[in-house]
Amino acid sequence: MKNNQHTILVVGGGSIGKRHLRNLLSLGEKNVFVVEPNKERAQKEIEQEYNINTFRSLEEAFAEKEFTIAFICSPSIFHIEQALFCAQKGCDLFIEKPVSHSLDNIDTLLQITQEKNLITMVGSNWKFYPSFQKMKELIDGGSIGKILSARCQFGQYLPDWHPWEDYRKGYSANKKLGGGILLDSHEFDYLTWFLGGVNKLACFAGQVSDLEIDTEDVAEIILQFKNGAIGEIHLDYLQRFYRRNFEFFGENGSILWSANEKKVVLLEKDKEEQEFLLDENYDINTMYVEQTVHFLESVKNRNNTISSVESGAKVLQLICAAKESSKEHKFILFD
């Protein structure tokens, strides 16, 4: 895809910001700029490596140029403030997940994006992963009948996430930056993508390890879905060996997926087991590229994206409810 009419601002030059930058450049976007407050990082890791201009702040960037699209890739505590600034300037918005660390000013952002008819997307890269698309196809196609229960987990030792960085200084380890395993998780987004809305949830969460962090490092969430299914989400910063998997149990069988095994398994009553293998040469960055293509195509055609700010707000509501449930020791009910 090649469209040089956009003027794009990537807000945040960390790991995910640089990934989006690389992918935008690879797709032929020429007018891409970055806001990165850290001058040394901006010069050495962005300007020199990618030969593009950077700014220290949003104010500096918009004083010099008019932007049509903003990618918000900063720590989540800054997402709403920065998204509001860019939305008020008329930018279509891509906001990395989660849409924010709290529900404060979410309604204001929704109102502005609706009033200005902005195209919005919250990061949901796994929705472009072939195995997730296959699970969605099988579930929606009724391969195992009505889903009765489901469970998923994500776990990885936090210091191993970005071994080149001090994990104690990162977003995930610091409450003041909006970190914590509940906010770090994609799983609320994807499980509701597969199964729909939630009626009720309960959560146990806390810091149980010796990691030098001030955020929760493990969480267990039980959910009752509007379709009657019961689900479970396990999340942690603790597992020394990376684990991510989803399991769905229906009236007529089961659907299983594991990131480590790189395949979807379909088990149907009175039928042979089927396996849907991921291409062994699949590049994990492909799902990020396809996510960006989807967003840019949606901007071009003025279509809703697969994960709008509205849907991102609903996911954040679940995450905040899980935090409240754990803190107050109670079930949380939804309308």
Buried (B, 14 or more C-beta within 10 A) or exposed (E): EEEEEBBBBBBBBBBBBBBBBBBBBEBEBBBBBBBBEBEEBBEEBBBEEBEBBBBEEBEEBBEEEEBBBBBBBBBBBBBBBBBBBBBEBEBBBBBBBBBBBBBEBBEEBBEBBEEEEBBBBBBBBBBBBBBBBBBBEBBEEEBBEEBBBBBBBBBBBBBEBEEEEEBBEBBBBBBEBBBBBBBBBBBBBBBBBBBEEBBBBBBBBEBEBEBEBEBBBBBBBBBBBEEEBBBBBBBBBBBEEEBBBBBBBBEBBBBBBBBEBBBBBBBBEEEEEBEBEBEEEBEEEBBBBBBBBBBBBBBEEEEEBBBBBBBBBBBBBBBBBBBBBBEEEEEBEBE
